[in-house]
Amino acid sequence: MAFTETVETQRGLVIDPGKLESLASGSEPQTPTDCMERAELAALALDVSALDREQAGDAVLLWRSESSEAWLNLWWQPRDTGYHDHDGSCVGVYVIEGVARNEPLVLGRPRLVHQYEAGDRFAFPAAGIHRMEHDPGAITIHVYSPPIRSIGEYELQDGALVRRSVAPDEPSAPSPVLLGALAENSRQP
């Protein structure tokens, strides 16, 4: 299942197309902080009250340019992205509504789960591996730079960490075995 929605398919969503065009412009790669700031500014160009909340949720492509791309993530049902990377793209996230959690992959110490609510923002480096959880009703904007070439999904198979590459417009799969192993490791002294 690929993400297929774009701003053109979401009637009434964009209230300031000029702002989105301006945020998408530029040819230089952006820093994680730049991406985080652009995600927050992109929220000002949208009217999320126009969204259809009857579906399970989706990711809507806001723009893809030479230097960045932005996705509006809409999760009306709980969503776990599983541990994944962005194949060299950094990301900045802004939470418009609801609650989202970000967790970097850490080994040998307790899990580090950070919770973000409406109005919060954060960034993640290009080399990082993380997972996100979106509570039902969460709406977030993710700006990546450079545009994502692929997504690396991580899971444990026979005790070994395995990376599987998927297309950038595919939703990343949960990592239940890896998450379970990390949770068990966090409980041990």
Secondary structure, DSSP 8 states (H G I E B T S, - for coil): ----EEGGGSTT-BS-HHHHHHHH--SS---HHHHHHHHHHHHTTB-GGGS--SSSEEEEEEEE-SS-EEEEEEESS-EE--SEE-TT-EEEEEEEESEEEEEE---SS----EEEETT-EEEE-TT--EEEEE-TTEEEEEEEES--S-EEEEEEETTEEEEEEE-TTS-----HHHHHHHHHHHH--
